[in-house]
Amino acid sequence: MSLLLEGKRAFVSGGTRGIGAAICEVFAREGADVAFNYHSSDELAEEVVAKIEAQGRRGMSFKVSVTDRYGMKHVAREIKEAWGPVQILVNNAAVNKADNFATTTDKSWDWVVETNVGSLFAVTKPFYKQMLRERHGHILNITSVGAIRSLPTSVHYATSKAAMIGFTKCLSREAANFGISVNAIAAGIFDTDLGHTLPERLIQMHDFWVPKGRKGNPAELAEFAAFMTSDRNSFMSGEIVIVDGGAIT
């Protein structure tokens, strides 16, 4: 059987850590050339590119903020000129800060919401326009179970991830007319830097109530993401698929 993403070109936002880094590596293993952006660590970016290239695929990294609309347009254009139009987009980048709502500062609220919601426009639009011209593509958004179920988590984070669900469902209606699928994965608690920003009481409760009895491994989500963005997943549209070890079953 052929690889899931053989010959595809993918872009992953936030590709140097956690789930994003795992997606980059798994997508490359499944046959895709993978580009990604990152915020700070040149060393981590080089490591991820090396892992992509070790799979025999092409890798590119861009040090640009996911909220930089001009910068993301430039990234999309540069990838297209080097490889051709992007066929797979994964909106993965996100931030969080452990806060109670009563103590959340204006700065903290704006940072989380602008990064997690504002990036959806800045990152998606330039790649979406490429997909429109090709009449084909897959967009996958990484949201959170905190947007679906009331959990003792930060309100600004849950709000931003709920917005991503609305974005997924609404855009999927438009995009389907042009051969583009838009879906989302609602992630539970994974063993990542972002996962460790959650309130300690939530992390302690997690292993008790989750049937799997542990945090998720980023590679486990990445494996499913590869299928969701493959052409074998041809009839799913506007869906929010929960990958959380059974936490909200």
N, C-alpha and C positions, 0 to 999 in steps of 0.2 A: 504494500500500500504506500502511496506517495505521502510525503510530508504534508502536514496540515496547511502550512503557509508557504509552500514552495514557490519561489520567485516573487513573493510579495514585498512591498516596501512599507515599513511601519514607522510611526512616530509615537514615542511614549513621553508624556510630560512627567518630570520628576524621576529620572531614570537611574540615579546613583545609589539609592538606598531602598531597603525593604522590598515592598511589593513591586515598585517600579523597576528596580534592578533585576528582580526575579523574572519579570515579564520580558525584559530585554533579552535575557539569557535564554529563556524558553522559546521565545519567538525565533531567535537565531537558530536554535537547535531544530526548530520545525521548518526552517528554510527561508526565513525572511531576512532582508537587509533591515537594520534597525538604527534609527536616529533618535536621539533624546536630548532634552535640555536638563540643565542642573543649575543650582543656585550658588554654590560656594566651593566645593572641594574638587579641584582639578585632578588630584590624585585618584579619588574615587571614580571620576569620569573616565580617566585613562584605564582603570581596572575593568570597568564595564565594557568599554570599547574592545579591550583585549579579549574578554570573554566572548564577545560577539564574533570577533575575527577568528578566534580559536575554533568556532563552529564552521568556518569556511565562508562566512557571510561578511558583508560590508557593514561597518559601524561608523557613526558620526555623532559628535557631541557638541552642544551649543550652550555656552554660559550666558543665559538670558532669563529674565524673570518671566513667569507665566502670565503676569499682568501687563507686560510690555507689549502693547498692540503692534507698534511699529517693528519692534524686535522680532515678534513672532511672524509677522508678514515676511520679513527678511529671511528668517529660518526656512519657512515654507518654500520660498522662491529658490533659496540656495539648494535645498534638497532636490527640488524638481529639476534644476539645471544639471545637477550631478548624477541623479539616478533616474529621474522621471517622476510623475505624480505619485503622491502618497496614497496608498489604498487602504491603510489601516491606521486609525488614530485611537490612542488610549489616553483619556484624560484621567491621570492618576495623581498628579501633584496635589498635596493638601497640607495644611498646617493646623495645629490645635494648641490650646493653652488651657491647662487645668484651672478652671474658674467656677465659682458659684455665680449665678446671674447677678446677685446683689453686689458682688465685689468686682464684676467685670468692668474694666475701664473702657472709655471711648476708643482709646488706641488699640486695645486688645480686640474689641468687637470689630472695628474697621479692618484690622489686619487679617483676621480669620475670614470674615465675609468677603472682603475684596479678593483675597488670594483664592479661596475655594469656589466662589461664585463668579467673580470678575474674570478669572482665568478661563472659564468656559467659553466666553465670547472671544477673548484674545487668542486663545489657542485653536479653538474649533473653526472659526470662520475662514481663515486662509486655507486650511486643509479641506474644509467642506466645499469650498469653491473649486478646488482641484477635482474633487470627487464628482461634483455636478457636471463638469465638462466631460468626465470619463463615463458618466452614468453608471457608476459602480463604486462601492466602498463600504467599509465597516467602521463604525464609531462605537467605542466601548467606554463607558464612564464608571469610575470606581467610586461608589457611594458607600454608605454605612448603614448597618442595622440600627444605629442610633437615630436615623431619620425615619424609621418605621415603627419602632417600639420605644416607649418611654423608658429611658435608662438614666441612671445617675451620672450623666456626662455633661460636658459643657454645652450650654444652650446655644452659644454662637456656632459651635461646630455642628450640632444637630440641625440647626436652622440652615446652615450652608449646604449640608448634605441632603436635606429635604428639597432644597431648591434644585439640586442636581437631578433628583427624581422627576420633578416637573419639567426640567429642561429635556431630559431623556424622552419622556412620553410625548411632549409637544413636538419636538424636532423630528421624532420618528414618523409622525403623520406626514409632515412635509417631505422628508427625505425619501420615504418609501416610493414616492412617485418617480424618483430618479435612480432607482436601483441601489439605494444606500440604506443599510440597516443601522439603527441606533438602539443600543441596549445598555444595560447597566448591571454591575455586580454590587450587591450590598454586602460589604465585608463585615465579618465579626471582628473579634479581637485577634490580631496576629502578632507574632513575635517580631516587632519592628520598633524603630525609634518612636514613630507616631503612636503605636499601641501603648508605649510606656508613658505617654503624656496623660493617659486617662487617670481618673482619680484612683488612688490606691485601694479604696474599698471596693470599687468596681472590679479591679483586677483580681482581688482576693476572692470575690464572689464568683468570678467567671468559671474557674476550674471546677467549682462545686456544682453549678447548675447546668453546665454544658455537657451533653451526653458523651462527647468525645473526651472530656476530662482534661483538656489542655488548650493552649493557644494554637492558632493555625500557623503553619509554616508558609512563608510567602510563596514558595514554589508550588504549593498546593493550589493556591488561587491562580497563579500564572498558567498552570496546566489547563485550567478550565477557560481562562481568558483566551488561550490559543484556539480552542474549539469555537468559542463564541465569535471570534473575528475571522473565522475561516469560511470558505465558500460552502463547506458542508453544512454550516448553520444558515440555511437559505430561507427559512420561513419565520424566524423569530424577529419580532419588531416591537419596540417600546416596552420590553420586558425588564423587570427588576429581579434578578436571580440572587437569592440569598446563599452565601457561602460563609457559614459561621459555626460549623461543627454541631448544628442542631440547637443552638442557643435559644431561638425563638420559635421552635417547633411546637 
